[in-house]
Structure formats: C-alpha cells, structure tokens
Amino acid sequence: MSPIIQDSYISMKWTSFTIVLLYALLGHSLDLNPTKLCRNIPGSQGYPDAAAWAQLNATVAGRLVDVVPSAKFCAGTCSDAQWTSALFRNTIPGAMDQPNWEQGYDLTPPSLCLRNSSNTCGQGDVPLYSVEAETVEDVQAAVKFASKYNLRLVVKSSGHDYLGRSTAPNSLLIRTTHLRNVTFTDNFFVGGKNLGSAVTVGSGVPAQTVYQEAESQGKIAVLGTAATVCLAGGYLQGGGHSALSPSFGLAADNALEFHVVVASGELLQVNSESHPDLFYALRGGGPGSWGVVISATVKTRPTFNATRIIPVFVAAKNTAAAALATVHAEHIFDFDSVHAGQYFYLLKNSTDPNAPTVFEFITYFPNNITPEQSQVLLAPFLNASLAIPGVELLSMQQTYADINSILFSPDDAVGDNEVLGSRLIPEAAYHDPTKVGEVYKELLDTGSLLILGHLVAGGQVAKNADISSAVNPAWRSAKTHLILVNQWTDSTPLSEISTIRKRFQTQQLPILEKMSGADAGSYSNEADVLEPHFQTTFFGPVSNYAKLSVIKSRYDPADLFIVGAGVGSERWDEWGLCRK
C-alpha cells in the first residue's frame, strides 16, 4: 500500500470512527451520573461489605461462590486431559477455554496465574465472585445487586469465548451454565402467527446437547460444531455461523425469540412483536452488551442424512501449500449447487518456508446428498490438488449419517494461550484464485502457522440480506470467514506476548486485506478484541452502530453490560472498570 493510499485509508477510517464515537457519546451524555466514573472494587467506599454479599448469597439460595483462575483451581492436580477439555473447564467458574484470558497481562503490575508455576498465583482478569444461576430470579438478583453497588458485571455460559468478553478483574460473574432447559414444538407462535417448528433452549445448553436432543426429535437447528458453544449464549448474539449456513442462513437469521434480563432487572420477552428494537440488537449486535439471555427460541427443520468427507493433504513447503490454496479457490464454487459447508484448516509447526504444511478440508454435504454424489462433487478439487508437485494425500475419511450425529462433537480441545484475528472474505475475491494463493504464501512466509478457513457463507446467508437484524452486512456478500491464530506458551516473556497479541493488526491484516479488501468486515465472535475500529469492522456501516448505540441507551443507560469491542465499550477502559 502506497503512503498516499495508506494515509487516505487511515483518514477515512478515523472519520468513520469519530462519527460513531460522537454519536454514541451524545446519546448517553445526559444520562451519566458524573459521580460514577469508575466501578466499585474492593477498597472503594461504595463496595459492598460482607453483610451485603451474605444477603445476596441468601437471596440466590447459596449459589454465590468465590472464583479463582483455573490454574489455582487445579493447583497442579489437573491432568493434561482435564486441562485441555472444554467440558472439564466448564465445571470451573473462573475458567476460560483459552487461559490467556484469565491473565492480567495489562494490569499494573501484571497479575498472572499459570499452570504448574511456582510463582504466587494472582487473580488476574478473573472475577471475584460468581452467581451460579439456576433460575431467572437468581439472575435478576445478581443484576440488581451489581447495579445497586456499581459493580463490574460479566456474563458467561461456557467460557467458549475467543475475545475474553466473559471475564474481567474485580467483577461479579453471572454464570448461566445451569440454565439447561430444552423444549421442542411443532408450532411456535409470535403475535398470533404460527412460525412453525422450533426449539427453545436455556442459555447454558451446549451444542452437543442440542444435537442429541434434536436427533431424538427428528429435527435439526443451525449450530456450530464445537461441543460447548451455547446456542442461546454469545453464539446467537454474534450472528452464529454453521456448516449448515449455506443451506439455512446464519443462526441469528433463524432466531424467533429471546427471554432476557436487562439492566433494570426486568425479564423481557423479546421477538418481532415485543421489543422489536432489542430483538434486532440480539441478532448480531454482539454478545454481552444487552442483558443476560435466559433462553432463545430458534427455527428447526426435519433432520436429514449428510455426507462428511475429510481429505488431509501434506504440502512439502510453502510454495506447494500456496498452490493448494490456489486450487481450492478455483474449486470453491463446485459445491454451491448442494449448499455444502466446509472448514479448511492449514496447520504448520515451523516458520521455515521449506517445512511441511498440513491442509485439512472438512466438507459437509447436507440434505441427503449421498457419499457417491459427494465424491463426484469433490473429485475435481482432489484431482487438481494431487497434481500439484509436493502435495500428497495423507488420509481420507468419509461418514454418512444423520446430520446431528455428524455435527456432534464429544468435547473441544482447548487450554492453549491464543488470540484470533479474522476477516470475512467476499465472494468476489475467489474469482482471482491466484491472488488467494499469493496471500497464503505471504502469510506463511511471514510466520503464520494456523490459518482457519470456513465456507459458511453464500447461499441462504446471501439470500437473507433482507432480514432486519444487526448481523454485519458483510456476511451477505462473503464467501468465507478466515481466521489467523497466534499462540504462545506460559514461558513466553511478557514483552513477546504483547507483540504476539498485536501481530494480527501489525503484520497479518495488511497481507490479508490484499485478498479481502480494506472494508471486508469481521465475524465478531471469532476476531481480534484489539480491532481499532470495531464499530464498523464488526457491525458494518456507521449507521448500524449508531442504531445499536440508541438501542443500548434505552435498555442499558448506565452501561452495566460492557464487553471488549462491544457496543458502548469505546467509553470505557480495557477492563470496563473506569470511563475514559
């Protein structure tokens, strides 16, 4: 990018950012209490005393618990299998799937709690207390308590959170993992209109449970493949992509109703007829910004069989891996006729350009497409891939079963320190396959080791452009969602960790934008919390963010619900503790 173009781009971005920021600030300026510049924390004059905490505990029937980081909880006793299990970590109130979000890297001084470390264990960015909510009344009591005492409040369903939005230092946590009701119906009504087959799930119900229950009912809902992602949690609020999205749209496109406790403590029924503005925001307006979701209702459809084929290639060096990416781009439209979804993951263990790369392609052929039909559709890509010098087929797996069974996962492998950065790649980008390969080559040559692609757009996602919701409009013209993953170990120096956390913005994004374009947008659930212009990157045009800011001012005028890179967060520091 030339200096002139770069300066113009930065100027344009800052202009958009300033407009959004001013709009949001003006929308709240008359409602602020100037005495509440910071949340109360231990030692603050307004922080609740022991008697107040005891009263809250009594109100929630003893379900208020102390919270500690996962490493302190384990105290050296957790096995590797436990540490890396999302199901196990979900039993620990303070645990996140990626333990880096538990660390207070940016606190002064830094506060860390590392597994098997001999150093003193700090609280880091982990809440102090959690209400382990089992009822609506538990949630309401916690919300009212946090509001009364001006506390930092966070909400978590499972800890499947790549931006660290469900944890914060000196905070009170509401954990909804115990809200696990599942109810199917063939006739769901809103405003007297029958919207058909649907399922209502509590915000703590994980995907694996939804798939098990749905298969027993002969139904299927739009949901991801991760075992512990919660349909009614942040997944829906962020938009929610799926291998079924090309067939049925995003998860948010299929949402029919929410029950949510807002900042006032009131339980609201939210749908197209009741609080339609909040219904708009809850479908794509970002997790954690609107209230505590108790349950969500989404469309279901009759289940069907599907074929999953997983070819795994090894490319001898970067040039071969880039050539494979080019071939994939040339054939990415081959599956459009059957609305197939695909995850295409590149994994490498070394920054050496002559080291091998593993490239895995997990393709889901839905709607009763047989293995034989699937093989015919996949054959041109397979044959072209094997014709590339330096590319070999490592393995091939094939499954034909009920779609619920195919998408079901028994657990998620977690426990690594990692941050993500992503962009939605427009369909138009794949009409230049050579450029796609060049971008992959440059990313690999500059040290990227994990590039995770998702063919979860196009098809019905594009056709749903007329749905009025907060879903980023970039989804409607996208073909794929591409993630760059950056990792580190507990022994990595803090100075290097800081560099790694910023790598997507400083090094990888300028390369990725050669394929995506400068304004491609990003999926806010799998993205970089450090996005400097998240207002437009995550939510689209300036007018979209302005609309969301107005909605937030109606339901959360004091910013009780604040998350990193969420609506209203520009007014707060990194931890949501003090106003800027």
VEXDREN-2710 file (C-alpha; in Angstrom, 1 decimal):
% VEXDREN-2710
k/r/px/py/pz
1/MET/0.0/0.0/0.0
2/SER/1.5/3.3/-1.0
3/PRO/1.9/6.1/1.7
4/ILE/-0.7/8.2/0.0
5/ILE/-3.3/5.5/-0.2
6/GLN/-2.4/4.4/3.3
7/ASP/-2.9/7.9/4.7
8/SER/-6.2/8.3/2.9
9/TYR/-7.3/4.9/4.2
10/ILE/-6.4/5.9/7.8
11/SER/-8.1/9.2/7.5
12/MET/-11.3/7.6/6.2
13/LYS/-11.2/5.1/9.0
14/TRP/-10.7/7.7/11.6
15/THR/-13.5/9.9/10.2
16/SER/-16.0/6.9/10.5
17/PHE/-14.7/6.1/13.9
18/THR/-15.1/9.7/15.1
19/ILE/-18.7/10.0/13.8
20/VAL/-19.7/6.8/15.6
21/LEU/-17.9/7.8/18.8
22/LEU/-19.5/11.2/18.9
23/TYR/-23.0/9.7/18.2
24/ALA/-22.6/7.2/21.0
25/LEU/-21.3/9.7/23.5
26/LEU/-24.0/12.3/22.7
27/GLY/-26.6/9.5/23.0
28/HIS/-25.5/8.9/26.6
29/SER/-24.1/12.2/27.8
30/LEU/-27.3/13.5/29.5
31/ASP/-27.8/10.2/31.3
32/LEU/-24.5/9.9/33.0
33/ASN/-24.0/10.2/36.8
34/PRO/-20.7/12.1/37.0
35/THR/-20.0/10.6/40.4
36/LYS/-19.8/7.1/38.9
37/LEU/-16.6/7.5/36.8
38/CYS/-15.4/4.1/37.9
39/ARG/-16.9/0.8/39.1
40/ASN/-16.6/0.0/42.8
41/ILE/-13.8/-2.5/43.5
42/PRO/-12.5/-3.9/46.9
43/GLY/-11.4/-0.9/48.9
44/SER/-13.8/1.5/47.2
45/GLN/-16.1/3.4/49.5
46/GLY/-19.2/2.0/47.8
47/TYR/-18.1/-1.6/47.5
48/PRO/-20.5/-4.0/49.2
49/ASP/-19.5/-5.2/52.7
50/ALA/-19.6/-8.8/53.9
51/ALA/-23.1/-8.4/55.1
52/ALA/-24.3/-7.3/51.7
53/TRP/-22.6/-10.2/50.0
54/ALA/-24.1/-12.6/52.5
55/GLN/-27.5/-11.2/51.8
56/LEU/-27.0/-11.7/48.0
57/ASN/-25.9/-15.3/48.8
58/ALA/-29.1/-15.9/50.8
59/THR/-31.2/-14.4/48.0
60/VAL/-29.7/-16.8/45.4
61/ALA/-30.1/-19.8/47.8
62/GLY/-26.4/-20.2/48.5
63/ARG/-25.3/-20.1/44.8
64/LEU/-22.8/-17.3/45.3
65/VAL/-19.3/-18.7/45.1
66/ASP/-15.7/-17.5/45.2
67/VAL/-14.0/-17.6/41.9
68/VAL/-10.3/-18.4/41.2
69/PRO/-8.3/-18.8/38.0
70/SER/-8.3/-22.3/36.5
71/ALA/-4.6/-22.9/37.4
72/LYS/-5.3/-22.1/41.1
73/PHE/-8.4/-24.3/41.0
74/CYS/-6.3/-27.2/39.7
75/ALA/-3.3/-26.4/41.9
76/GLY/-1.2/-28.8/39.9
77/THR/-3.6/-31.7/40.2
78/CYS/-5.4/-31.5/36.9
79/SER/-4.3/-33.9/34.2
80/ASP/-3.4/-32.8/30.7
81/ALA/-6.7/-34.4/29.5
82/GLN/-8.6/-32.3/32.0
83/TRP/-6.7/-29.1/31.3
84/THR/-7.4/-29.3/27.6
85/SER/-11.0/-30.4/27.9
86/ALA/-13.7/-27.7/27.4
87/LEU/-16.2/-29.9/29.2
88/PHE/-14.0/-30.1/32.3
89/ARG/-13.1/-26.4/32.2
90/ASN/-16.8/-25.5/32.1
91/THR/-17.1/-27.0/35.6
92/ILE/-14.7/-24.3/36.9
93/PRO/-16.5/-21.0/37.4
94/GLY/-13.4/-18.9/36.7
95/ALA/-12.0/-20.9/33.7
96/MET/-11.9/-19.7/30.1
97/ASP/-11.3/-22.2/27.3
98/GLN/-8.1/-20.2/26.5
99/PRO/-6.4/-19.5/29.8
100/ASN/-4.7/-16.3/28.5
101/TRP/-8.0/-14.5/29.0
102/GLU/-7.7/-15.3/32.7
103/GLN/-4.3/-13.4/32.9
104/GLY/-3.9/-9.8/33.9
105/TYR/-1.2/-9.0/31.4
106/ASP/-2.0/-5.3/31.2
107/LEU/-2.6/-4.8/34.9
108/THR/-0.1/-2.8/36.9
109/PRO/1.7/-4.8/38.0
110/PRO/0.8/-7.8/35.8
111/SER/-1.2/-10.4/37.6
112/LEU/-0.8/-14.0/36.4
113/CYS/-1.8/-17.5/37.4
114/LEU/0.0/-20.1/35.3
115/ARG/-0.4/-23.8/35.3
116/ASN/2.4/-25.6/37.2
117/SER/4.1/-22.3/38.1
118/SER/6.0/-21.9/41.3
119/ASN/5.2/-18.2/41.4
120/THR/2.4/-16.7/43.5
121/CYS/-0.9/-17.1/41.8
122/GLY/-2.7/-13.7/41.1
123/GLN/-6.4/-13.2/40.4
124/GLY/-5.6/-11.7/37.0
125/ASP/-8.6/-10.9/34.9
126/VAL/-10.8/-13.4/36.7
127/PRO/-14.0/-12.3/38.6
128/LEU/-14.1/-12.4/42.3
129/TYR/-17.5/-13.9/42.8
130/SER/-20.0/-15.8/40.7
131/VAL/-23.7/-16.3/40.9
132/GLU/-24.2/-19.9/39.6
133/ALA/-27.6/-19.1/38.3
134/GLU/-30.3/-21.8/38.2
135/THR/-33.4/-19.6/38.0
136/VAL/-34.5/-16.3/36.5
137/GLU/-34.7/-14.9/40.0
138/ASP/-31.0/-15.7/40.6
139/VAL/-30.1/-13.6/37.5
140/GLN/-32.3/-10.8/38.5
141/ALA/-30.9/-10.6/42.0
142/ALA/-27.3/-10.5/40.6
143/VAL/-28.2/-7.8/38.1
144/LYS/-29.9/-5.6/40.6
145/PHE/-27.0/-6.1/43.1
146/ALA/-24.4/-5.1/40.5
147/SER/-26.4/-2.1/39.6
148/LYS/-27.0/-1.0/43.2
149/TYR/-23.4/-1.2/44.1
150/ASN/-22.0/-0.1/40.8
151/LEU/-20.0/-3.3/40.2
152/ARG/-18.3/-4.6/37.1
153/LEU/-20.6/-7.3/35.8
154/VAL/-19.8/-10.1/33.4
155/VAL/-21.8/-13.0/32.0
156/LYS/-20.6/-16.4/30.9
157/SER/-22.4/-19.6/29.7
158/SER/-19.4/-21.9/28.9
159/GLY/-16.2/-20.0/28.5
160/HIS/-16.1/-20.6/24.8
161/ASP/-15.1/-17.0/24.2
162/TYR/-12.2/-16.0/21.9
163/LEU/-12.3/-12.3/22.9
164/GLY/-12.3/-12.6/26.6
165/ARG/-15.6/-10.8/27.0
166/SER/-17.0/-13.1/29.7
167/THR/-14.3/-12.3/32.3
168/ALA/-13.0/-9.1/33.9
169/PRO/-10.9/-8.2/37.0
170/ASN/-12.7/-7.3/40.3
171/SER/-16.0/-8.2/38.7
172/LEU/-19.2/-10.2/39.6
173/LEU/-19.9/-13.0/37.3
174/ILE/-23.3/-14.4/36.3
175/ARG/-22.8/-17.9/35.1
176/THR/-25.7/-19.4/33.1
177/THR/-24.3/-22.8/32.5
178/HIS/-27.0/-24.4/34.7
179/LEU/-29.9/-23.0/32.6
180/ARG/-30.3/-26.1/30.5
181/ASN/-34.0/-26.5/29.6
182/VAL/-34.7/-27.8/26.0
183/THR/-38.2/-27.7/24.6
184/PHE/-39.3/-28.6/21.1
185/THR/-42.5/-27.6/19.5
186/ASP/-44.1/-28.0/16.0
187/ASN/-46.0/-24.8/16.4
188/PHE/-44.3/-21.7/17.8
189/PHE/-46.4/-18.5/17.9
190/VAL/-45.4/-14.9/17.9
191/GLY/-48.1/-12.3/17.9
192/GLY/-50.7/-14.9/16.9
193/LYS/-48.7/-16.0/13.9
194/ASN/-47.5/-19.6/13.7
195/LEU/-43.8/-19.6/12.9
196/GLY/-43.6/-23.4/12.7
197/SER/-41.2/-25.9/14.2
198/ALA/-38.8/-24.5/16.8
199/VAL/-36.7/-25.3/19.8
200/THR/-36.3/-23.2/23.0
201/VAL/-33.0/-23.7/24.8
202/GLY/-31.6/-22.3/28.0
203/SER/-28.5/-20.2/27.6
204/GLY/-26.4/-22.9/29.3
205/VAL/-27.3/-25.6/26.8
206/PRO/-24.2/-26.7/24.9
207/ALA/-24.3/-27.7/21.2
208/GLN/-23.7/-31.4/21.9
209/THR/-26.9/-31.5/23.9
210/VAL/-28.9/-29.7/21.3
211/TYR/-27.7/-32.2/18.6
212/GLN/-28.5/-35.2/20.8
213/GLU/-32.0/-33.9/21.7
214/ALA/-32.7/-32.8/18.1
215/GLU/-31.8/-36.1/16.7
216/SER/-34.2/-37.8/19.1
217/GLN/-36.9/-35.5/17.9
218/GLY/-36.1/-35.8/14.2
219/LYS/-35.2/-32.2/14.0
220/ILE/-32.1/-30.0/13.2
221/ALA/-31.2/-26.5/14.2
222/VAL/-28.5/-24.2/12.8
223/LEU/-25.5/-24.5/15.1
224/GLY/-21.7/-24.9/15.1
225/THR/-19.6/-28.0/15.6
226/ALA/-17.9/-27.0/18.9
227/ALA/-19.2/-29.2/21.7
228/THR/-19.5/-26.5/24.3
229/VAL/-20.6/-23.5/22.3
230/CYS/-24.0/-22.5/23.7
231/LEU/-26.7/-21.7/21.1
232/ALA/-28.5/-19.2/23.3
233/GLY/-25.3/-17.6/24.6
234/GLY/-22.9/-15.4/22.8
235/TYR/-23.2/-17.5/19.6
236/LEU/-26.6/-16.2/18.6
237/GLN/-25.8/-12.6/19.7
238/GLY/-22.7/-12.6/17.5
239/GLY/-24.6/-14.0/14.4
240/GLY/-23.6/-17.6/14.6
241/HIS/-22.1/-19.4/11.6
242/SER/-22.5/-23.1/10.8
243/ALA/-21.7/-25.7/8.2
244/LEU/-25.4/-25.5/7.5
245/SER/-25.4/-21.8/6.9
246/PRO/-25.2/-22.0/3.1
247/SER/-28.4/-24.1/3.3
248/PHE/-30.3/-22.3/6.1
249/GLY/-28.6/-19.0/6.9
250/LEU/-26.8/-17.8/10.0
251/ALA/-28.1/-18.9/13.4
252/ALA/-29.3/-15.3/14.0
253/ASP/-31.3/-15.5/10.8
254/ASN/-33.2/-18.4/12.4
255/ALA/-33.8/-16.8/15.8
256/LEU/-37.5/-16.3/16.7
257/GLU/-37.5/-15.1/20.3
258/PHE/-35.4/-14.4/23.4
259/HIS/-36.1/-14.1/27.1
260/VAL/-33.6/-11.7/28.6
261/VAL/-33.0/-9.9/31.9
262/VAL/-32.0/-6.3/31.1
263/ALA/-30.1/-3.8/33.3
264/SER/-33.2/-2.8/35.2
265/GLY/-33.6/-6.4/36.4
266/GLU/-36.8/-6.9/34.4
267/LEU/-37.3/-10.1/32.4
268/LEU/-38.4/-9.3/28.9
269/GLN/-39.9/-11.4/26.2
270/VAL/-38.2/-10.2/23.0
271/ASN/-39.4/-11.0/19.5
272/SER/-40.5/-9.3/16.3
273/GLU/-43.7/-8.0/18.1
274/SER/-42.4/-7.4/21.6
275/HIS/-39.4/-5.1/22.0
276/PRO/-38.5/-5.4/18.3
277/ASP/-35.6/-3.0/18.7
278/LEU/-33.9/-5.3/21.2
279/PHE/-34.8/-8.3/19.0
280/TYR/-32.8/-6.5/16.2
281/ALA/-29.8/-6.0/18.5
282/LEU/-29.7/-9.5/20.0
283/ARG/-29.4/-11.0/16.5
284/GLY/-25.8/-10.0/15.6
285/GLY/-25.3/-6.9/17.8
286/GLY/-22.6/-8.7/19.8
287/PRO/-22.6/-10.8/22.9
288/GLY/-22.7/-9.4/26.4
289/SER/-23.9/-5.9/25.6
290/TRP/-27.7/-6.2/26.1
291/GLY/-28.5/-8.2/29.2
292/VAL/-28.5/-11.8/30.4
293/VAL/-30.1/-14.1/28.0
294/ILE/-32.2/-16.7/29.8
295/SER/-33.4/-18.6/26.8
296/ALA/-33.6/-18.4/23.0
297/THR/-36.0/-19.9/20.5
298/VAL/-34.8/-20.8/17.0
299/LYS/-36.3/-22.5/13.9
300/THR/-35.9/-26.2/13.5
301/ARG/-36.3/-28.3/10.4
302/PRO/-36.8/-32.0/9.7
303/THR/-33.5/-33.8/10.1
304/PHE/-31.7/-35.5/7.2
305/ASN/-28.7/-37.6/6.4
306/ALA/-25.5/-35.9/5.3
307/THR/-22.1/-36.9/4.0
308/ARG/-18.9/-35.6/5.5
309/ILE/-15.6/-36.2/3.7
310/ILE/-12.3/-35.2/5.2
311/PRO/-9.2/-35.3/2.9
312/VAL/-6.0/-34.3/4.6
313/PHE/-3.0/-33.2/2.5
314/VAL/0.6/-32.5/3.3
315/ALA/2.4/-29.8/1.3
316/ALA/6.2/-30.2/1.3
317/LYS/6.9/-26.4/1.6
318/ASN/5.2/-23.0/1.4
319/THR/5.1/-22.8/-2.4
320/ALA/3.2/-26.1/-2.5
321/ALA/0.8/-25.1/0.3
322/ALA/0.1/-21.8/-1.6
323/ALA/-0.6/-23.7/-4.8
324/LEU/-3.0/-25.9/-2.9
325/ALA/-4.8/-22.8/-1.6
326/THR/-5.0/-21.5/-5.2
327/VAL/-6.5/-24.8/-6.4
328/HIS/-9.0/-24.7/-3.5
329/ALA/-10.1/-21.2/-4.5
330/GLU/-10.5/-22.4/-8.1
331/HIS/-12.9/-25.1/-6.9
332/ILE/-14.7/-23.4/-4.0
333/PHE/-17.8/-22.8/-6.1
334/ASP/-18.0/-26.5/-7.0
335/PHE/-20.3/-27.2/-4.0
336/ASP/-22.7/-24.3/-4.4
337/SER/-25.4/-26.5/-6.1
338/VAL/-25.8/-28.5/-2.9
339/HIS/-25.1/-25.7/-0.4
340/ALA/-22.2/-27.6/1.1
341/GLY/-20.3/-26.2/4.1
342/GLN/-16.6/-26.7/4.6
343/TYR/-13.9/-26.0/7.1
344/PHE/-10.4/-25.7/5.5
345/TYR/-7.6/-25.6/8.1
346/LEU/-3.9/-25.0/7.5
347/LEU/-1.6/-26.1/10.3
348/LYS/2.2/-25.7/10.4
349/ASN/4.7/-26.4/13.2
350/SER/7.6/-24.3/11.9
351/THR/8.2/-20.9/10.3
352/ASP/10.7/-22.5/8.0
353/PRO/9.4/-21.9/4.4
354/ASN/10.7/-25.4/3.5
355/ALA/8.9/-27.1/6.3
356/PRO/5.8/-29.2/5.6
357/THR/2.2/-27.9/6.0
358/VAL/-0.9/-29.9/6.8
359/PHE/-4.0/-28.8/5.0
360/GLU/-7.3/-30.3/6.1
361/PHE/-10.6/-29.9/4.2
362/ILE/-13.8/-31.0/6.2
363/THR/-16.7/-30.9/3.8
364/TYR/-20.3/-31.3/4.8
365/PHE/-22.8/-32.3/2.0
366/PRO/-26.2/-31.8/3.5
367/ASN/-29.8/-32.6/2.6
368/ASN/-29.4/-36.4/1.9
369/ILE/-26.6/-36.0/-0.5
370/THR/-25.1/-39.5/-0.8
371/PRO/-21.4/-40.4/-0.5
372/GLU/-21.4/-41.2/-4.2
373/GLN/-22.8/-37.8/-5.1
374/SER/-20.4/-36.1/-2.7
375/GLN/-17.4/-37.9/-4.2
376/VAL/-18.4/-36.7/-7.7
377/LEU/-18.6/-33.1/-6.5
378/LEU/-15.3/-33.3/-4.6
379/ALA/-13.3/-35.2/-7.3
380/PRO/-12.2/-32.2/-9.5
381/PHE/-10.7/-30.5/-6.4
382/LEU/-9.0/-33.7/-5.2
383/ASN/-7.6/-34.5/-8.7
384/ALA/-6.3/-31.0/-9.2
385/SER/-4.7/-31.0/-5.7
386/LEU/-2.9/-34.2/-6.2
387/ALA/-1.4/-32.9/-9.5
388/ILE/0.5/-30.2/-7.6
389/PRO/4.2/-31.0/-7.1
390/GLY/5.0/-31.5/-3.5
391/VAL/1.4/-32.2/-2.4
392/GLU/0.4/-35.7/-1.1
393/LEU/-2.9/-37.1/0.3
394/LEU/-2.2/-38.0/3.9
395/SER/-5.6/-39.5/4.7
396/MET/-9.3/-39.5/3.7
397/GLN/-12.3/-40.1/5.9
398/GLN/-15.9/-40.4/4.9
399/THR/-19.1/-40.6/7.0
400/TYR/-22.7/-40.8/6.1
401/ALA/-25.2/-40.4/8.9
402/ASP/-27.9/-38.1/10.5
403/ILE/-26.7/-34.5/10.3
404/ASN/-27.0/-34.2/14.1
405/SER/-24.6/-37.1/14.6
406/ILE/-22.1/-35.7/12.0
407/LEU/-22.0/-32.2/13.6
408/PHE/-21.9/-33.6/17.2
409/SER/-18.6/-33.3/19.0
410/PRO/-17.9/-35.1/22.3
411/ASP/-15.6/-32.4/23.5
412/ASP/-13.4/-29.4/22.4
413/ALA/-9.6/-29.4/22.6
414/VAL/-8.7/-26.2/24.5
415/GLY/-6.3/-25.0/27.1
416/ASP/-3.8/-23.1/24.8
417/ASN/-2.9/-19.4/25.0
418/GLU/-4.1/-17.9/21.8
419/VAL/-5.7/-14.9/20.2
420/LEU/-7.5/-14.6/16.9
421/GLY/-7.9/-12.1/14.0
422/SER/-10.3/-12.6/11.1
423/ARG/-11.9/-11.2/8.1
424/LEU/-15.0/-12.1/6.0
425/ILE/-13.7/-12.8/2.5
426/PRO/-16.0/-11.6/-0.2
427/GLU/-17.2/-14.0/-2.9
428/ALA/-15.6/-11.7/-5.5
429/ALA/-12.1/-12.4/-4.0
430/TYR/-12.4/-16.1/-5.1
431/HIS/-12.7/-15.0/-8.7
432/ASP/-9.0/-14.3/-8.6
433/PRO/-7.6/-17.6/-7.3
434/THR/-4.0/-16.6/-8.0
435/LYS/-4.3/-13.7/-5.5
436/VAL/-5.7/-16.1/-2.9
437/GLY/-2.6/-18.3/-3.3
438/GLU/-0.3/-15.3/-3.1
439/VAL/-1.8/-14.2/0.1
440/TYR/-1.5/-17.6/1.7
441/LYS/2.2/-17.7/0.5
442/GLU/2.9/-14.3/2.1
443/LEU/1.2/-15.2/5.3
444/LEU/3.2/-18.4/5.6
445/ASP/6.4/-16.8/4.6
446/THR/6.0/-14.2/7.4
447/GLY/5.4/-16.8/10.0
448/SER/1.7/-17.5/10.2
449/LEU/1.2/-21.1/11.4
450/LEU/-2.6/-21.5/11.8
451/ILE/-5.0/-20.3/9.1
452/LEU/-8.5/-21.5/9.6
453/GLY/-11.0/-21.1/6.7
454/HIS/-14.7/-21.6/6.9
455/LEU/-17.0/-21.9/3.9
456/VAL/-20.1/-20.9/5.9
457/ALA/-21.5/-18.0/3.7
458/GLY/-23.1/-17.6/0.3
459/GLY/-26.3/-19.5/-0.5
460/GLN/-29.0/-18.7/2.1
461/VAL/-26.8/-16.4/4.0
462/ALA/-26.7/-14.1/1.0
463/LYS/-30.4/-14.6/0.3
464/ASN/-31.2/-13.5/3.8
465/ALA/-29.9/-9.9/3.2
466/ASP/-33.5/-8.6/3.6
467/ILE/-33.7/-9.7/7.2
468/SER/-33.7/-6.8/9.5
469/SER/-31.1/-7.6/12.2
470/ALA/-27.8/-6.4/13.5
471/VAL/-25.8/-9.0/11.6
472/ASN/-22.9/-7.4/9.8
473/PRO/-24.0/-6.8/6.2
474/ALA/-20.5/-8.0/5.1
475/TRP/-21.8/-11.5/5.7
476/ARG/-24.3/-11.2/2.9
477/SER/-21.6/-10.7/0.2
478/ALA/-19.0/-13.0/1.8
479/LYS/-18.0/-16.5/0.7
480/THR/-15.8/-17.5/3.6
481/HIS/-14.6/-16.5/7.1
482/LEU/-10.8/-16.7/7.5
483/ILE/-9.1/-16.7/10.9
484/LEU/-5.4/-16.2/11.8
485/VAL/-4.5/-17.8/15.1
486/ASN/-1.5/-16.6/17.2
487/GLN/-0.3/-18.7/20.1
488/TRP/2.3/-18.7/22.9
489/THR/3.3/-20.8/25.9
490/ASP/3.4/-19.9/29.6
491/SER/7.2/-19.5/29.4
492/THR/6.9/-16.7/26.7
493/PRO/8.2/-13.4/28.1
494/LEU/5.6/-10.7/28.7
495/SER/7.2/-8.4/26.1
496/GLU/6.9/-11.0/23.5
497/ILE/3.3/-11.9/24.5
498/SER/2.4/-8.2/23.9
499/THR/3.9/-8.4/20.4
500/ILE/2.1/-11.7/19.6
501/ARG/-1.3/-10.2/20.8
502/LYS/-0.8/-7.3/18.3
503/ARG/0.5/-9.4/15.5
504/PHE/-2.8/-9.6/13.6
505/GLN/-3.1/-5.9/13.4
506/THR/0.5/-5.0/12.8
507/GLN/1.6/-7.8/10.4
508/GLN/-1.1/-10.1/9.2
509/LEU/-4.0/-7.9/8.4
510/PRO/-2.2/-5.8/5.8
511/ILE/-1.5/-9.0/4.0
512/LEU/-5.0/-10.5/4.4
513/GLU/-6.5/-7.3/3.1
514/LYS/-4.9/-7.9/-0.3
515/MET/-7.5/-10.6/-0.6
516/SER/-10.4/-9.4/1.5
517/GLY/-10.2/-5.7/0.7
518/ALA/-9.9/-2.9/3.3
519/ASP/-13.6/-2.9/4.4
520/ALA/-14.5/-6.6/4.4
521/GLY/-15.6/-6.8/8.0
522/SER/-15.1/-9.5/10.6
523/TYR/-17.2/-12.0/12.5
524/SER/-17.2/-10.6/16.0
525/ASN/-17.3/-13.9/17.8
526/GLU/-14.0/-15.1/16.3
527/ALA/-12.0/-12.0/15.9
528/ASP/-9.4/-9.6/17.4
529/VAL/-10.6/-7.7/20.5
530/LEU/-8.0/-5.1/19.6
531/GLU/-9.7/-4.1/16.4
532/PRO/-9.2/-0.3/16.4
533/HIS/-12.5/0.4/14.5
534/PHE/-14.6/-2.5/15.8
535/GLN/-17.7/-0.3/15.4
536/THR/-17.5/-0.7/11.6
537/THR/-15.4/-3.9/11.4
538/PHE/-17.9/-5.9/13.4
539/PHE/-21.2/-4.1/12.8
540/GLY/-20.9/-2.6/9.3
541/PRO/-21.9/0.9/8.2
542/VAL/-21.7/3.8/10.7
543/SER/-25.4/4.0/10.7
544/ASN/-25.7/0.4/12.1
545/TYR/-23.5/1.2/15.1
546/ALA/-25.5/4.4/15.7
547/LYS/-28.7/2.4/15.7
548/LEU/-27.2/-0.1/18.2
549/SER/-26.0/2.7/20.4
550/VAL/-29.5/4.2/20.6
551/ILE/-31.0/0.7/21.5
552/LYS/-28.3/0.3/24.2
553/SER/-29.2/3.7/25.7
554/ARG/-32.8/2.5/26.1
555/TYR/-32.1/-0.8/27.8
556/ASP/-28.8/-0.2/29.5
557/PRO/-28.4/3.6/30.0
558/ALA/-25.7/3.2/32.7
559/ASP/-23.6/0.7/30.7
560/LEU/-24.0/-2.2/33.1
561/PHE/-23.3/-4.6/30.3
562/ILE/-19.9/-3.7/28.7
563/VAL/-17.6/-6.1/26.9
564/GLY/-14.4/-5.6/24.9
565/ALA/-15.1/-4.3/21.4
566/GLY/-18.8/-4.3/22.2
567/VAL/-21.4/-1.6/21.8
568/GLY/-20.5/1.3/24.2
569/SER/-17.1/-0.1/25.1
570/GLU/-15.4/2.9/23.5
571/ARG/-16.5/4.9/26.6
572/TRP/-14.6/2.5/28.9
573/ASP/-11.1/1.3/29.7
574/GLU/-9.8/-2.1/28.7
575/TRP/-11.4/-3.8/31.7
576/GLY/-14.7/-1.9/31.7
577/LEU/-13.9/-0.5/35.1
578/CYS/-13.4/3.2/34.5
579/ARG/-14.8/5.6/31.9
580/LYS/-12.3/7.2/29.6
END
